[in-house]
Amino acid sequence: MDKNGTIIIIEDDLDDQFLLEEVFNDLAFPNKRMYFMDGLSALEYLYSTSDRPFIIISDVNLPKLNGLELRNKIQTDAELSLRCIPYVYFTTALNHQAVIDAYSTSAQGFFVKPGAYEDIKATVKVIMDYWVKCAAPNNF
């Protein structure tokens, strides 16, 4: 994890991408953001870059490679797992099995997308504030 690194956001809904970008701008986080429409394109990016992203914020329900499958691939790939990129879910897919599946892949958080802008902003702030303060093995 590089606290100055890119924030990877995997979200297939363009309206949600726009909304999240507004939230990050309002919160004034300086990190570059990259948006991916599906898990496969995000995985291809991670394999092709030497950058150390700060965090991955992923929806669960995604085309091509869903958020759970993507997390599993990152976790089981020796090179990618050594980057220690926090992986949190930010999704509307709230059901008991989705939460169990997320934590079975060692996700670092599962957050439900609120409906109101200010609530989304507050949730994103909590996520980001936590990871900004958190120590990781590769950020010393």
Buried (B, 14 or more C-beta within 10 A) or exposed (E): BBBEBBBBBBBBBEEBBEBBEEBBEEEEBEBEBBBBBBBBBBBEBBEEEEBBBBBBBBBBEBEBBBBBBBBBBBEEBEEBEEBEBBBBBBBEBEEEEBBEBBEEBEBBBBBBBEEEEEEBBBBBBEBBEBBEEEEBEEBE
